[in-house]
Amino acid sequence: MRIHIATDHAGFEFSAELQQHLIEAGHEVVDHGPVAYEALDDYPAFCIRAAEAVVADQRSGVESLGVVFGGSGNGEQIAANKVEGVRAALVWNLSTAELARQHNDANVISIGARQHSVDEVFSFVDAFIAEPFSGDERHARRIAQVGAYETDGTLVDTPAPRVRS
């Protein structure tokens, strides 16, 4: 499988170690940056490029996923989710890594490099890669609803919000 990776300064060392781990596991790794440690770098372009590459690969039939890193992973997840077709999930334990795939068919995960050990990161990424989408109708339906909103603003008819005082 092809794995697209991006980070910022906070995840720079984790990214290098994860790339080696993935290559040793037989995956093809594409590093979207940065190429050198820079304490004041900005993550959005790196993460957006990785997310765009995942979507482009998947649309052309190439099996691929993405991993983005930052200090907390929050900003990197937000940046990746700006790309149409990306479902990026913030992962902080094995369960969230597995559920990101099972229930949300996530194609990118974001991890806080300052929150976890290298071994934890390896386990999260390995679980994410190994876990298939369940295909359950309810999950597919919800993913389609989010996709419809993303592409044309369509919302499934739901009850109006209630104001309480």
Phi and psi in degrees as a GROMACS rama.xvg file:
@    title "Ramachandran Plot"
@    xaxis  label "Phi"
@    yaxis  label "Psi"
@TYPE xy
-91.0443  130.475  ARG-2
-119.271  121.36  ILE-3
-94.6706  131.228  HIS-4
-126.7  140.915  ILE-5
-146.603  156.831  ALA-6
-154.87  -171.637  THR-7
-131.273  -167.005  ASP-8
-57.68  -35.6444  HIS-9
-65.898  -30.0917  ALA-10
-108.133  9.40814  GLY-11
-56.6161  -48.152  PHE-12
-68.3596  -40.006  GLU-13
-60.5305  -41.0249  PHE-14
-59.4198  -46.0592  SER-15
-62.6362  -42.9106  ALA-16
-67.5526  -40.8187  GLU-17
-65.011  -40.959  LEU-18
-57.7024  -45.1315  GLN-19
-62.7562  -43.6039  GLN-20
-58.0334  -44.8562  HIS-21
-69.6028  -39.7166  LEU-22
-62.1589  -43.8875  ILE-23
-63.3371  -26.5695  GLU-24
-84.0792  -0.633145  ALA-25
95.9775  8.08987  GLY-26
-88.2081  154.316  HIS-27
-91.6094  129.018  GLU-28
-114.89  133.211  VAL-29
-117.36  118.615  VAL-30
-94.9586  117.248  ASP-31
-96.5764  9.78672  HIS-32
108.706  168.629  GLY-33
-77.6323  165.63  PRO-34
-91.5958  -14.2297  VAL-35
-145.173  153.133  ALA-36
-67.9414  128.648  TYR-37
-141.975  110.559  GLU-38
-59.7306  -22.18  ALA-39
-110.215  19.519  LEU-40
-68.7217  166.075  ASP-41
-118.082  130.78  ASP-42
-78.8782  -25.6085  TYR-43
-53.4407  -48.8713  PRO-44
-63.4626  -40.7949  ALA-45
-60.6513  -48.8189  PHE-46
-69.4226  -38.4419  CYS-47
-66.0116  -41.596  ILE-48
-61.4829  -42.2776  ARG-49
-63.558  -44.0044  ALA-50
-63.8547  -42.8287  ALA-51
-59.8437  -40.032  GLU-52
-66.9965  -38.6607  ALA-53
-60.4191  -49.1373  VAL-54
-62.6968  -44.7804  VAL-55
-60.2183  -44.9873  ALA-56
-60.3008  -50.1281  ASP-57
-62.352  -38.9109  GLN-58
-68.3629  -24.3113  ARG-59
-96.7644  7.25142  SER-60
89.0023  8.02556  GLY-61
-89.5102  126.802  VAL-62
-71.4134  116.702  GLU-63
-152.753  157.418  SER-64
-141.446  170.916  LEU-65
-131.484  152.808  GLY-66
-134.326  125.34  VAL-67
-122.058  144.409  VAL-68
-124.308  150.339  PHE-69
-158.826  -169.821  GLY-70
-60.8705  -51.9955  GLY-71
-106.305  -22.0053  SER-72
89.6179  -12.724  GLY-73
-66.4454  -53.4737  ASN-74
-62.8504  -36.8364  GLY-75
-66.5681  -39.0228  GLU-76
-64.0733  -44.0601  GLN-77
-61.1776  -46.1151  ILE-78
-60.9349  -48.2664  ALA-79
-60.4521  -38.4152  ALA-80
-70.7786  -7.68243  ASN-81
-76.1423  -13.5242  LYS-82
-86.1465  124.362  VAL-83
-58.1918  130.026  GLU-84
96.1573  -7.23027  GLY-85
-92.2076  138.073  VAL-86
-124.833  90.398  ARG-87
-96.9587  131.3  ALA-88
-117.769  137.853  ALA-89
-79.1055  124.272  LEU-90
-113.235  132.728  VAL-91
-134.3  -1.64162  TRP-92
-159.253  176.78  ASN-93
-61.631  -39.8306  LEU-94
-61.938  -44.1163  SER-95
-68.8503  -30.4089  THR-96
-65.5306  -46.2448  ALA-97
-68.1475  -45.2487  GLU-98
-66.9091  -29.3208  LEU-99
-57.022  -39.5394  ALA-100
-82.3851  -51.0158  ARG-101
-55.9588  -49.7726  GLN-102
-99.024  -30.936  HIS-103
-111.949  -3.9089  ASN-104
46.5564  42.1251  ASP-105
-59.1066  140.782  ALA-106
-111.844  -4.23019  ASN-107
-140.74  141.243  VAL-108
-121.024  151.626  ILE-109
-119.322  136.984  SER-110
-132.168  137.089  ILE-111
-81.9792  108.349  GLY-112
-65.6442  -27.336  ALA-113
-84.9808  1.89281  ARG-114
-107.216  -12.7008  GLN-115
-140.63  157.837  HIS-116
-81.009  164.445  SER-117
-60.1204  -41.928  VAL-118
-62.4336  -39.5005  ASP-119
-62.6343  -44.7753  GLU-120
-59.2231  -45.8896  VAL-121
-57.3071  -45.0321  PHE-122
-66.0663  -38.7239  SER-123
-64.1615  -47.452  PHE-124
-66.938  -43.2813  VAL-125
-60.2988  -43.2397  ASP-126
-64.5221  -42.4134  ALA-127
-60.2271  -46.3071  PHE-128
-65.5034  -40.214  ILE-129
-75.8882  -26.4509  ALA-130
-81.089  124.81  GLU-131
-85.391  160.29  PRO-132
-67.5609  136.37  PHE-133
-66.5019  -30.7137  SER-134
77.3481  0.75255  GLY-135
-55.1378  140.2  ASP-136
-56.3349  -43.3884  GLU-137
-63.2892  -37.8989  ARG-138
-72.1808  -43.206  HIS-139
-60.9982  -40.0298  ALA-140
-61.792  -44.2822  ARG-141
-68.2582  -40.2023  ARG-142
-62.0238  -41.6243  ILE-143
-63.5617  -36.9444  ALA-144
-64.3159  -43.4824  GLN-145
-64.7143  -42.5208  VAL-146
-61.9484  -39.4859  GLY-147
-63.8174  -43.1928  ALA-148
-63.4186  -41.6122  TYR-149
-60.7934  -40.1678  GLU-150
-87.9306  -36.0827  THR-151
-140.765  8.61178  ASP-152
81.138  7.21177  GLY-153
-70.2933  130.679  THR-154
-116.011  136.845  LEU-155
-67.0518  138.019  VAL-156
-60.1094  121.282  ASP-157
-131.681  161.934  THR-158
-58.4862  145.837  PRO-159
-66.0716  150.428  ALA-160
-62.3765  147.346  PRO-161
-105.613  133.617  ARG-162
-95.3998  128.629  VAL-163
-121.221  144.824  ARG-164
